[in-house]
Amino acid sequence: MAADAQNNENSEKLVDQIIEKVKKLNVDQQQFVLRQLQKFEFLERREFQRFRCDNLYVGFDVDGSVTRELVLDISEGGIFVKFSETLPVGQKISLTFADMDGRTQYRINSTVIRKIGNGAALVFDGDNAQQRLKIKTIMHTVSQIGYLIDE
């Protein structure tokens, strides 16, 4: 019982510290933290299937600077890309995907959620029906040219 009481007290102190830190953030940063915390609800399982494609590239627009990067894996939730630049977590990025014939381009808003080695994990913002439809269209193409990653 004493150990449980100590754990509860430590947990309450930790929660208080987190709340104080979040209060000092601006609204955009608070919304980002909230989105990250909400992702823990799905930590035990992936929400979407991931695919690997050998030759899938995405256009990156970071504050007006455009580059083209290799996608290492992709799901309806986001992508992991090989990326040489340092991108801070929370950075907003506009992505451009081309369809199979290259005639149609889809722009998707995303946010950097993690930097690992020479890659970056980005979550699709999919914050409206039009964005979600674009993501589903891209994933339809990917499911035809890529292969499913076994977890």
DSSP file (Angstrom, degrees, kcal/mol; ACC not computed):
  #  RESIDUE AA STRUCTURE BP1 BP2  ACC     N-H-->O    O-->H-N    N-H-->O    O-->H-N    TCO  KAPPA ALPHA  PHI   PSI    X-CA   Y-CA   Z-CA
    1    1 A M     >        0   0    0      0, 0.0     4,-2.3     0, 0.0     5,-0.2   0.000 360.0 360.0 360.0 -40.6    0.0    0.0    0.0
    2    2 A A  H  >  +     0   0    0      1,-0.2     4,-2.1     2,-0.2     5,-0.1   0.886 360.0  51.3 -62.7 -38.1    2.8    2.4    0.8
    3    3 A A  H  > S+     0   0    0      2,-0.2     4,-2.6     1,-0.2    -1,-0.2   0.906 109.1  50.4 -65.3 -41.7    4.3    1.9   -2.6
    4    4 A D  H  > S+     0   0    0      2,-0.2     4,-2.4     1,-0.2    -2,-0.2   0.903 110.3  49.7 -62.1 -41.7    1.0    2.6   -4.3
    5    5 A A  H  X S+     0   0    0     -4,-2.3     4,-2.2     2,-0.2    -1,-0.2   0.902 111.6  48.8 -64.2 -40.9    0.6    5.8   -2.4
    6    6 A Q  H  X S+     0   0    0     -4,-2.1     4,-2.6     2,-0.2    -2,-0.2   0.913 111.3  49.9 -65.2 -43.0    4.1    6.9   -3.3
    7    7 A N  H  X S+     0   0    0     -4,-2.6     4,-2.5     2,-0.2    -2,-0.2   0.907 111.1  49.1 -61.7 -42.6    3.5    6.1   -7.0
    8    8 A N  H  X S+     0   0    0     -4,-2.4     4,-2.4     2,-0.2    -1,-0.2   0.905 111.8  48.7 -63.4 -41.5    0.2    8.0   -7.0
    9    9 A E  H  X S+     0   0    0     -4,-2.2     4,-2.1     2,-0.2    -2,-0.2   0.918 112.9  47.3 -65.1 -43.5    2.0   11.0   -5.3
   10   10 A N  H  X S+     0   0    0     -4,-2.6     4,-2.3     2,-0.2    -2,-0.2   0.895 112.0  51.1 -63.1 -40.4    4.9   10.9   -7.9
   11   11 A S  H  X S+     0   0    0     -4,-2.5     4,-2.6     1,-0.2    -2,-0.2   0.919 109.0  49.9 -63.7 -44.2    2.3   10.6  -10.7
   12   12 A E  H  X S+     0   0    0     -4,-2.4     4,-2.3     1,-0.2    -1,-0.2   0.891 110.9  49.8 -62.5 -39.9    0.4   13.6   -9.5
   13   13 A K  H  X S+     0   0    0     -4,-2.1     4,-2.2     2,-0.2    -1,-0.2   0.913 111.2  49.4 -64.1 -42.5    3.6   15.7   -9.2
   14   14 A L  H  X S+     0   0    0     -4,-2.3     4,-2.4     2,-0.2    -2,-0.2   0.924 110.4  49.5 -62.9 -45.2    4.6   14.7  -12.8
   15   15 A V  H  X S+     0   0    0     -4,-2.6     4,-2.6     1,-0.2    -1,-0.2   0.908 109.9  51.9 -61.3 -42.0    1.1   15.6  -14.1
   16   16 A D  H  X S+     0   0    0     -4,-2.3     4,-2.3     1,-0.2    -1,-0.2   0.906 109.7  49.5 -60.9 -41.5    1.4   19.0  -12.4
   17   17 A Q  H  X S+     0   0    0     -4,-2.2     4,-2.1     2,-0.2    -2,-0.2   0.910 111.4  49.0 -64.1 -42.0    4.8   19.6  -14.0
   18   18 A I  H  X S+     0   0    0     -4,-2.4     4,-2.6     1,-0.2     5,-0.2   0.933 110.7  50.2 -62.8 -46.0    3.4   18.7  -17.4
   19   19 A I  H  X S+     0   0    0     -4,-2.6     4,-2.2     1,-0.2    -1,-0.2   0.913 109.8  50.6 -60.4 -43.8    0.4   21.0  -17.0
   20   20 A E  H  X S+     0   0    0     -4,-2.3     4,-0.8     1,-0.2    -1,-0.2   0.903 111.6  47.9 -62.1 -41.5    2.7   23.9  -15.9
   21   21 A K  H >< S+     0   0    0     -4,-2.1     3,-0.8     1,-0.2     4,-0.4   0.924 111.7  49.5 -64.1 -44.3    4.9   23.4  -19.0
   22   22 A V  H >< S+     0   0    0     -4,-2.6     3,-1.5     1,-0.2    -2,-0.2   0.861 103.2  60.8 -65.8 -36.1    2.0   23.2  -21.4
   23   23 A K  H 3< S+     0   0    0     -4,-2.2    -1,-0.2     1,-0.3    -2,-0.2   0.800 101.1  55.3 -59.5 -28.7    0.4   26.4  -19.9
   24   24 A K  T << S+     0   0    0     -4,-0.8    -1,-0.3    -3,-0.8    -2,-0.2   0.571  92.0  92.2 -83.8  -9.1    3.5   28.3  -21.0
   25   25 A L  S <  S-     0   0    0     -3,-1.5     2,-0.1    -4,-0.4    -3,-0.0  -0.431  82.2-109.4 -81.1 157.8    3.2   27.2  -24.6
   26   26 A N     >  -     0   0    0     -2,-0.1     4,-2.4     1,-0.1     5,-0.2  -0.343  40.2 -96.2 -77.7 172.2    1.4   29.2  -27.3
   27   27 A V  H  > S+     0   0    0      1,-0.2     4,-2.5     2,-0.2     5,-0.2   0.882 123.6  51.8 -60.5 -42.6   -1.9   27.8  -28.7
   28   28 A D  H  > S+     0   0    0      1,-0.2     4,-2.1     2,-0.2    -1,-0.2   0.918 111.8  47.2 -61.4 -42.8   -0.3   26.2  -31.7
   29   29 A Q  H  > S+     0   0    0      2,-0.2     4,-2.4     1,-0.2    -1,-0.2   0.888 110.8  52.1 -66.2 -38.5    2.2   24.4  -29.5
   30   30 A Q  H  X S+     0   0    0     -4,-2.4     4,-2.5     2,-0.2    -2,-0.2   0.906 109.0  50.0 -63.7 -41.4   -0.5   23.3  -27.1
   31   31 A Q  H  X S+     0   0    0     -4,-2.5     4,-2.4     2,-0.2    -1,-0.2   0.894 110.2  50.8 -64.2 -38.8   -2.6   21.9  -30.0
   32   32 A F  H  X S+     0   0    0     -4,-2.1     4,-2.2     2,-0.2    -2,-0.2   0.928 110.2  48.9 -63.0 -45.5    0.5   20.0  -31.2
   33   33 A V  H  X S+     0   0    0     -4,-2.4     4,-2.6     1,-0.2    -2,-0.2   0.912 110.4  51.8 -60.6 -42.5    1.1   18.5  -27.7
   34   34 A L  H  X S+     0   0    0     -4,-2.5     4,-2.4     1,-0.2    -1,-0.2   0.923 108.7  49.9 -60.9 -44.7   -2.6   17.5  -27.5
   35   35 A R  H  X S+     0   0    0     -4,-2.4     4,-1.1     1,-0.2    -1,-0.2   0.896 111.4  49.9 -60.9 -39.1   -2.4   15.7  -30.9
   36   36 A Q  H  X S+     0   0    0     -4,-2.2     4,-0.7     1,-0.2     3,-0.4   0.921 110.6  48.7 -66.0 -43.2    0.8   13.9  -29.7
   37   37 A L  H >< S+     0   0    0     -4,-2.6     3,-1.0     1,-0.2     4,-0.4   0.879 106.9  56.5 -63.7 -37.3   -0.9   12.8  -26.4
   38   38 A Q  H >< S+     0   0    0     -4,-2.4     3,-1.2     1,-0.2     4,-0.3   0.797  97.0  64.5 -65.0 -26.7   -3.9   11.6  -28.3
   39   39 A K  H >< S+     0   0    0     -4,-1.1     3,-1.7    -3,-0.4    -1,-0.2   0.773  86.5  70.7 -68.1 -24.8   -1.7    9.3  -30.4
   40   40 A F  G X< S+     0   0    0     -3,-1.0     3,-1.5    -4,-0.7     4,-0.3   0.773  84.2  70.3 -62.5 -24.2   -0.8    7.4  -27.2
   41   41 A E  G <  S+     0   0    0     -3,-1.2    -1,-0.3    -4,-0.4     3,-0.2   0.783 106.6  37.9 -60.6 -25.9   -4.4    6.0  -27.3
   42   42 A F  G X  S+     0   0    0     -3,-1.7     3,-1.1    -4,-0.3    -1,-0.3   0.192  82.9 111.5-109.7  14.2   -3.3    4.0  -30.4
   43   43 A L  T <  S+     0   0    0     -3,-1.5    -1,-0.1     1,-0.3    -2,-0.1   0.833  73.6  56.0 -61.6 -34.3    0.2    3.1  -29.2
   44   44 A E  T 3  S+     0   0    0     -4,-0.3     2,-0.3    -3,-0.2    -1,-0.3   0.722 118.9  22.4 -73.8 -20.5   -0.5   -0.6  -28.8
   45   45 A R  S <  S-     0   0    0     -3,-1.1     2,-0.3     0, 0.0    -1,-0.1  -0.997  80.3-114.3-145.3 148.8   -1.7   -1.0  -32.4
   46   46 A R        -     0   0    0     -2,-0.3    -3,-0.1     1,-0.1     3,-0.1  -0.622  16.9-148.4 -79.9 142.4   -1.2    0.8  -35.7
   47   47 A E  S    S+     0   0    0     -2,-0.3     2,-0.3     1,-0.1    -1,-0.1   0.809  79.1  32.9 -79.1 -30.4   -4.3    2.4  -37.0
   48   48 A F  S    S-     0   0    0     -3,-0.0     2,-0.2    27,-0.0    -1,-0.1  -0.913  85.7-105.5-129.6 152.8   -3.3    1.9  -40.7
   49   49 A Q        -     0   0    0     -2,-0.3    27,-0.4    -3,-0.1     2,-0.4  -0.503  36.1-136.1 -71.2 143.9   -1.4   -0.6  -42.7
   50   50 A R        -     0   0    0     99,-0.4    99,-2.7    -2,-0.2     2,-0.4  -0.817  16.8-162.6-105.0 145.6    2.1    0.5  -43.8
   51   51 A F  E     -AB  74 148A   0     23,-2.8    23,-2.3    -2,-0.4     2,-0.4  -0.947   9.4-147.2-125.7 146.1    3.5    0.1  -47.3
   52   52 A R  E     - B   0 147A   0     95,-2.7    95,-2.4    -2,-0.4     2,-0.4  -0.939  14.5-170.6-109.6 136.2    7.0    0.2  -48.6
   53   53 A C    >   -     0   0    0     -2,-0.4     3,-0.6    18,-0.4    93,-0.1  -0.992  18.4-149.2-127.3 134.2    7.6    1.5  -52.1
   54   54 A D  T 3  S+     0   0    0     -2,-0.4    -1,-0.1    91,-0.3    92,-0.1   0.810  95.3  23.7 -73.3 -29.3   11.0    1.2  -53.8
   55   55 A N  T 3  S+     0   0    0      2,-0.0     2,-0.6    15,-0.0    -1,-0.2  -0.178  81.9 131.7-133.2  42.9   10.6    4.3  -56.0
   56   56 A L    <   -     0   0    0     -3,-0.6    15,-3.2    15,-0.4     2,-0.3  -0.869  30.3-178.9-100.6 119.5    8.1    6.6  -54.3
   57   57 A Y  E     -C   70   0A   0     -2,-0.6    41,-0.4    13,-0.2     2,-0.4  -0.844  10.0-158.8-115.2 153.5    9.2   10.2  -54.0
   58   58 A V  E     -C   69   0A   0     11,-2.6    11,-2.7    -2,-0.3     2,-0.4  -0.987  18.2-125.2-131.6 141.4    7.4   13.1  -52.4
   59   59 A G  E     -CD  68  96A   0     37,-2.9    37,-2.1    -2,-0.4     2,-0.4  -0.711  25.5-153.7 -83.4 135.5    7.9   16.8  -53.0
   60   60 A F  E     -CD  67  95A   0      7,-3.4     7,-2.0    -2,-0.4     2,-0.5  -0.930  11.5-169.7-111.8 131.6    8.6   18.8  -49.8
   61   61 A D  E     +CD  66  94A   0     33,-2.0    33,-1.9    -2,-0.4     2,-0.7  -0.922  11.1 175.1-120.0 104.1    7.8   22.5  -49.4
   62   62 A V  E >  S-C   65   0A   0      3,-2.6     3,-1.9    -2,-0.5    31,-0.1  -0.906  75.8 -34.0-112.1 104.2    9.4   23.8  -46.2
   63   63 A D  T 3  S-     0   0    0     -2,-0.7    -1,-0.2    29,-0.3     3,-0.1   0.870 125.4 -45.0  52.1  41.8    8.9   27.5  -45.9
   64   64 A G  T 3  S+     0   0    0      1,-0.2     2,-0.6     0, 0.0    -1,-0.3   0.309 113.2 116.3  89.2  -8.8    9.1   28.0  -49.7
   65   65 A S  E <   -C   62   0A   0     -3,-1.9    -3,-2.6     2,-0.0     2,-0.4  -0.855  51.9-157.7 -95.3 119.6   12.1   25.8  -50.2
   66   66 A V  E     +C   61   0A   0     -2,-0.6     2,-0.3    -5,-0.2    -5,-0.2  -0.838  19.9 160.5-106.5 131.9   11.2   22.8  -52.3
   67   67 A T  E     -C   60   0A   0     -7,-2.0    -7,-3.4    -2,-0.4     2,-0.4  -0.870  33.4-125.9-135.4 171.2   13.0   19.4  -52.4
   68   68 A R  E     -C   59   0A   0     -2,-0.3     2,-0.3    -9,-0.2    -9,-0.2  -0.990  31.1-176.3-123.5 127.6   12.2   15.9  -53.5
   69   69 A E  E     -C   58   0A   0    -11,-2.7   -11,-2.6    -2,-0.4     2,-0.4  -0.899  28.5-108.2-129.6 153.3   12.7   13.0  -51.0
   70   70 A L  E     -C   57   0A   0     12,-0.4    12,-2.4    -2,-0.3     2,-0.6  -0.634  28.3-136.8 -79.5 129.4   12.5    9.2  -51.0
   71   71 A V  E     - E   0  81A   0    -15,-3.2   -15,-0.4    -2,-0.4   -18,-0.4  -0.778  16.8-172.8 -85.7 123.0    9.5    7.8  -49.0
   72   72 A L  E    S-     0   0A   0      8,-2.8   -19,-0.3    -2,-0.6     2,-0.3   0.869  70.9  -9.5 -84.9 -40.2   10.7    4.8  -47.0
   73   73 A D  E     - E   0  80A   0      7,-1.7     7,-2.6   -21,-0.2    -1,-0.4  -0.987  64.3-166.3-154.1 160.9    7.2    3.8  -45.9
   74   74 A I  E     +AE  51  79A   0    -23,-2.3   -23,-2.8    -2,-0.3     2,-0.3  -0.995   9.7 168.1-147.8 145.9    3.7    5.3  -46.0
   75   75 A S        -     0   0    0      3,-2.6     3,-0.5    -2,-0.3   -25,-0.1  -0.864  55.5 -90.8-142.4 178.2    0.3    4.7  -44.4
   76   76 A E  S    S+     0   0    0    -27,-0.4     3,-0.1    -2,-0.3   -26,-0.1   0.703 126.2  54.1 -66.6 -16.2   -3.0    6.7  -44.3
   77   77 A G  S    S-     0   0    0      1,-0.2    47,-2.4   -28,-0.2     2,-0.3   0.738 121.9 -60.6 -89.4 -24.6   -1.6    8.3  -41.1
   78   78 A G  E     - F   0 123A   0     -3,-0.5    -3,-2.6    45,-0.3     2,-0.3  -0.992  48.8 -92.3 169.1-168.6    1.7    9.5  -42.4
   79   79 A I  E     -EF  74 122A   0     43,-2.0    43,-3.0    -2,-0.3     2,-0.5  -0.922   9.7-142.9-136.3 159.1    5.1    8.8  -44.0
   80   80 A F  E     -EF  73 121A   0     -7,-2.6    -8,-2.8    -2,-0.3    -7,-1.7  -0.996  32.8-175.8-119.8 122.9    8.7    8.1  -43.0
   81   81 A V  E     -EF  71 120A   0     39,-2.4    39,-2.2    -2,-0.5     2,-0.5  -0.878  33.3-116.0-122.9 149.7   11.1    9.7  -45.5
   82   82 A K  E     + F   0 119A   0    -12,-2.4   -12,-0.4    -2,-0.3     2,-0.4  -0.734  47.2 172.9 -76.6 125.6   14.8    9.8  -46.0
   83   83 A F        -     0   0    0     35,-3.0     4,-0.1    -2,-0.5   -14,-0.1  -0.974  30.8-166.9-146.9 125.2   15.7   13.4  -45.3
   84   84 A S        +     0   0    0     -2,-0.4    -1,-0.1     2,-0.1    35,-0.1   0.778  67.7  82.4 -84.4 -27.8   19.1   15.1  -45.1
   85   85 A E  S    S-     0   0    0     33,-0.1     2,-0.7     1,-0.1    -2,-0.1  -0.364  85.8-111.5 -75.5 156.8   17.9   18.4  -43.6
   86   86 A T        -     0   0    0     -2,-0.1    -1,-0.1    29,-0.0    -2,-0.1  -0.809  36.6-173.5 -87.9 119.8   17.3   18.9  -40.0
   87   87 A L        -     0   0    0     -2,-0.7     2,-0.1    -4,-0.1     3,-0.1  -0.961  20.3-128.4-115.1 126.9   13.6   19.5  -39.4
   88   88 A P    >   -     0   0    0      0, 0.0     3,-2.2     0, 0.0    24,-0.3  -0.448  32.6 -98.9 -73.0 145.9   12.4   20.4  -36.0
   89   89 A V  T 3  S+     0   0    0      1,-0.3    24,-0.2    -2,-0.1     3,-0.1  -0.419 114.2  33.3 -58.9 134.7    9.6   18.4  -34.4
   90   90 A G  T 3  S+     0   0    0     22,-2.8    -1,-0.3     1,-0.3     2,-0.1   0.245  82.8 144.3  98.1 -11.7    6.4   20.3  -35.0
   91   91 A Q    <   -     0   0    0     -3,-2.2    21,-2.3    21,-0.1     2,-0.4  -0.408  47.1-133.7 -61.9 129.6    7.5   21.8  -38.4
   92   92 A K  E     - G   0 111A   0     19,-0.2     2,-0.4    -2,-0.1   -29,-0.3  -0.716  27.9-175.9 -84.8 135.0    4.6   22.1  -40.8
   93   93 A I  E     - G   0 110A   0     17,-2.5    17,-2.2    -2,-0.4     2,-0.6  -0.998  23.1-140.7-136.5 136.6    5.4   20.8  -44.3
   94   94 A S  E     -DG  61 109A   0    -33,-1.9   -33,-2.0    -2,-0.4     2,-0.3  -0.871  25.1-159.0 -94.6 123.6    3.4   20.8  -47.5
   95   95 A L  E     -DG  60 108A   0     13,-3.3    13,-2.5    -2,-0.6     2,-0.5  -0.781   6.2-156.6-103.9 146.5    3.9   17.5  -49.4
   96   96 A T  E     -DG  59 107A   0    -37,-2.1   -37,-2.9    -2,-0.3     2,-0.4  -0.980  10.3-176.1-126.0 120.2    3.3   16.9  -53.1
   97   97 A F  E     - G   0 106A   0      9,-2.8     9,-3.5    -2,-0.5     2,-0.3  -0.894  13.8-146.1-110.3 142.5    2.6   13.4  -54.4
   98   98 A A  E     - G   0 105A   0    -41,-0.4     7,-0.2    -2,-0.4   -41,-0.1  -0.835  19.2-120.7-103.9 147.5    2.1   12.6  -58.1
   99   99 A D    >   -     0   0    0      5,-2.5     3,-1.4    -2,-0.3    -1,-0.1  -0.176  44.2 -83.7 -75.2-179.0   -0.3    9.9  -59.4
  100  100 A M  T 3  S+     0   0    0      1,-0.3    -1,-0.1     2,-0.1    -2,-0.0   0.814 130.6  42.9 -60.8 -33.9    1.0    7.0  -61.4
  101  101 A D  T 3  S-     0   0    0      3,-0.0    -1,-0.3     1,-0.0    -2,-0.0   0.520 106.2-126.2 -91.6  -3.1    1.0    8.8  -64.7
  102  102 A G  S <  S+     0   0    0     -3,-1.4    -2,-0.1     2,-0.2    -1,-0.0   0.461  82.9 106.3  79.1   0.2    2.5   12.0  -63.2
  103  103 A R  S    S+     0   0    0      1,-0.1     2,-0.4    -5,-0.0    -1,-0.1   0.830  71.5  53.5 -83.0 -32.0   -0.3   14.2  -64.5
  104  104 A T        -     0   0    0      2,-0.0    -5,-2.5     0, 0.0     2,-0.4  -0.873  67.5-162.4-108.8 135.5   -2.1   14.8  -61.3
  105  105 A Q  E     -G   98   0A   0     -2,-0.4     2,-0.5    -7,-0.2    -7,-0.2  -0.940   3.8-155.0-117.9 140.2   -0.5   16.1  -58.2
  106  106 A Y  E     -G   97   0A   0     -9,-3.5    -9,-2.8    -2,-0.4     2,-0.5  -0.954   5.0-154.1-116.0 124.9   -1.9   15.9  -54.6
  107  107 A R  E     -G   96   0A   0     -2,-0.5     2,-0.4   -11,-0.2   -11,-0.2  -0.867  15.6-177.7-101.0 128.7   -0.8   18.4  -52.0
  108  108 A I  E     -G   95   0A   0    -13,-2.5   -13,-3.3    -2,-0.5     2,-0.3  -0.984  21.8-133.2-127.2 133.4   -1.1   17.1  -48.4
  109  109 A N  E     +G   94   0A   0     -2,-0.4    16,-2.9   -15,-0.2    17,-0.6  -0.646  34.9 170.3 -82.6 142.6   -0.3   19.1  -45.2
  110  110 A S  E     -GH  93 124A   0    -17,-2.2   -17,-2.5    -2,-0.3     2,-0.4  -0.921  25.8-140.3-147.1 170.4    1.8   17.3  -42.7
  111  111 A T  E     -GH  92 123A   0     12,-2.0    12,-2.6    -2,-0.3     2,-0.4  -1.000  25.8-117.3-137.3 135.1    3.7   17.8  -39.4
  112  112 A V  E     + H   0 122A   0    -21,-2.3   -22,-2.8    -2,-0.4    10,-0.3  -0.579  35.2 170.0 -70.1 126.2    7.1   16.4  -38.4
  113  113 A I  E     +     0   0A   0      8,-3.0     2,-0.3    -2,-0.4     9,-0.2   0.595  61.8   9.1-112.2 -16.8    6.6   14.2  -35.3
  114  114 A R  E     - H   0 121A   0      7,-1.4     7,-2.9   -26,-0.1     2,-0.5  -0.970  53.7-147.9-163.4 145.4    9.9   12.5  -35.0
  115  115 A K  E     + H   0 120A   0     -2,-0.3     2,-0.5     5,-0.2     5,-0.2  -0.984  21.1 177.0-117.9 122.9   13.5   12.6  -36.4
  116  116 A I  E >   - H   0 119A   0      3,-1.8     3,-2.1    -2,-0.5    -2,-0.0  -0.970  56.2 -56.8-130.7 116.4   15.3    9.3  -36.6
  117  117 A G  T 3  S-     0   0    0     -2,-0.5   -35,-0.0     1,-0.3     0, 0.0  -0.286 121.1 -15.4  54.2-126.1   18.8    9.1  -38.1
  118  118 A N  T 3  S+     0   0    0     -3,-0.1   -35,-3.0   -32,-0.0     2,-0.3  -0.014 127.7  75.8 -98.0  30.3   18.7   10.5  -41.6
  119  119 A G  E <   -FH  82 116A   0     -3,-2.1    -3,-1.8   -37,-0.3     2,-0.4  -0.868  61.9-147.9-134.4 169.2   14.9   10.2  -41.7
  120  120 A A  E     -FH  81 115A   0    -39,-2.2   -39,-2.4    -2,-0.3     2,-0.5  -1.000  11.0-140.3-140.0 137.8   11.8   12.0  -40.5
  121  121 A A  E     -FH  80 114A   0     -7,-2.9    -8,-3.0    -2,-0.4    -7,-1.4  -0.858  24.4-172.6 -96.1 129.0    8.4   10.7  -39.5
  122  122 A L  E     -FH  79 112A   0    -43,-3.0   -43,-2.0    -2,-0.5     2,-0.4  -0.962  14.8-145.7-123.5 140.2    5.6   13.0  -40.6
  123  123 A V  E     -FH  78 111A   0    -12,-2.6   -12,-2.0    -2,-0.4   -45,-0.3  -0.872  24.3-120.1-101.4 135.9    1.9   12.7  -39.7
  124  124 A F  E     - H   0 110A   0    -47,-2.4   -14,-0.3    -2,-0.4     8,-0.0  -0.566  13.7-144.6 -71.2 136.1   -0.7   13.8  -42.4
  125  125 A D        +     0   0    0    -16,-2.9   -15,-0.1    -2,-0.3    -1,-0.1   0.805  26.6 175.0 -75.1 -28.0   -2.8   16.6  -41.0
  126  126 A G        +     0   0    0    -17,-0.6     6,-0.1     1,-0.2    -1,-0.1   0.721  15.5 155.9  31.2  42.6   -5.9   15.3  -42.8
  127  127 A D        +     0   0    0    -18,-0.1     2,-0.3     4,-0.1    -1,-0.2   0.353  54.6  33.5 -86.9   6.9   -7.9   17.9  -41.1
  128  128 A N  S  > S-     0   0    0      1,-0.1     4,-2.3     0, 0.0     5,-0.2  -0.975  88.0-101.8-152.4 167.6  -10.7   18.1  -43.6
  129  129 A A  H  > S+     0   0    0     -2,-0.3     4,-2.3     1,-0.2     5,-0.2   0.851 118.6  54.5 -60.8 -36.7  -12.6   15.9  -46.0
  130  130 A Q  H  > S+     0   0    0      2,-0.2     4,-2.0     1,-0.2    -1,-0.2   0.921 109.7  46.6 -65.0 -44.0  -10.6   17.1  -49.0
  131  131 A Q  H  > S+     0   0    0      1,-0.2     4,-2.3     2,-0.2    -2,-0.2   0.919 112.3  50.4 -62.9 -44.1   -7.3   16.2  -47.4
  132  132 A R  H  X S+     0   0    0     -4,-2.3     4,-2.3     1,-0.2    -2,-0.2   0.880 109.3  51.4 -63.9 -37.7   -8.5   12.8  -46.3
  133  133 A L  H  X S+     0   0    0     -4,-2.3     4,-2.2     2,-0.2    -1,-0.2   0.908 109.1  50.4 -64.7 -42.0   -9.8   12.1  -49.8
  134  134 A K  H  X S+     0   0    0     -4,-2.0     4,-2.5     2,-0.2    -2,-0.2   0.919 110.4  50.2 -60.6 -43.9   -6.4   13.0  -51.3
  135  135 A I  H  X S+     0   0    0     -4,-2.3     4,-2.6     1,-0.2    -2,-0.2   0.924 110.4  49.2 -62.2 -44.8   -4.7   10.7  -48.8
  136  136 A K  H  X S+     0   0    0     -4,-2.3     4,-1.9     2,-0.2    -1,-0.2   0.887 110.6  51.2 -62.6 -38.4   -7.0    7.8  -49.6
  137  137 A T  H  X S+     0   0    0     -4,-2.2     4,-1.6     2,-0.2    -2,-0.2   0.922 111.2  47.5 -64.2 -44.5   -6.4    8.4  -53.4
  138  138 A I  H  X S+     0   0    0     -4,-2.5     4,-2.5     1,-0.2    -2,-0.2   0.918 111.1  51.3 -61.7 -43.8   -2.6    8.3  -52.8
  139  139 A M  H  X S+     0   0    0     -4,-2.6     4,-2.5     1,-0.2    -1,-0.2   0.828 103.7  58.2 -66.8 -31.2   -2.9    5.1  -50.7
  140  140 A H  H  X S+     0   0    0     -4,-1.9     4,-0.7     2,-0.2    -1,-0.2   0.936 110.1  43.8 -61.2 -45.3   -4.9    3.4  -53.4
  141  141 A T  H >X S+     0   0    0     -4,-1.6     4,-1.5     1,-0.2     3,-1.1   0.930 112.8  51.9 -63.4 -46.3   -2.0    4.0  -55.8
  142  142 A V  H 3X S+     0   0    0     -4,-2.5     4,-3.1     1,-0.3    -2,-0.2   0.883 103.0  58.1 -60.4 -39.5    0.5    2.9  -53.2
  143  143 A S  H 3< S+     0   0    0     -4,-2.5    -1,-0.3     1,-0.2    -2,-0.2   0.749 109.1  47.1 -64.5 -21.2   -1.3   -0.4  -52.5
  144  144 A Q  H << S+     0   0    0     -3,-1.1    -1,-0.2    -4,-0.7    -2,-0.2   0.789 124.1  28.5 -87.5 -30.5   -0.9   -1.2  -56.2
  145  145 A I  H  < S+     0   0    0     -4,-1.5   -91,-0.3    -3,-0.2    -2,-0.2   0.632 115.9  57.8-107.3 -16.0    2.8   -0.4  -56.5
  146  146 A G  S  < S-     0   0    0     -4,-3.1     2,-0.4    -5,-0.2   -93,-0.2  -0.367  74.7-119.1-105.1-175.7    4.1   -1.1  -53.0
  147  147 A Y  E     -B   52   0A   0    -95,-2.4   -95,-2.7    -2,-0.1     2,-0.1  -0.982  29.5-105.0-130.3 146.2    4.2   -4.0  -50.6
  148  148 A L  E     -B   51   0A   0     -2,-0.4     2,-0.6   -97,-0.2   -97,-0.2  -0.384  29.6-132.0 -67.8 136.0    2.6   -4.3  -47.2
  149  149 A I        -     0   0    0    -99,-2.7   -99,-0.4    -2,-0.1     2,-0.3  -0.808  18.7-134.5 -90.3 122.3    5.0   -4.2  -44.3
  150  150 A D              0   0    0     -2,-0.6   -99,-0.0     1,-0.1  -101,-0.0  -0.599 360.0 360.0 -74.7 134.7    4.5   -7.0  -41.8
  151  151 A E              0   0    0     -2,-0.3    -1,-0.1  -101,-0.0    -2,-0.0   0.421 360.0 360.0 -93.2 360.0    4.5   -5.8  -38.2
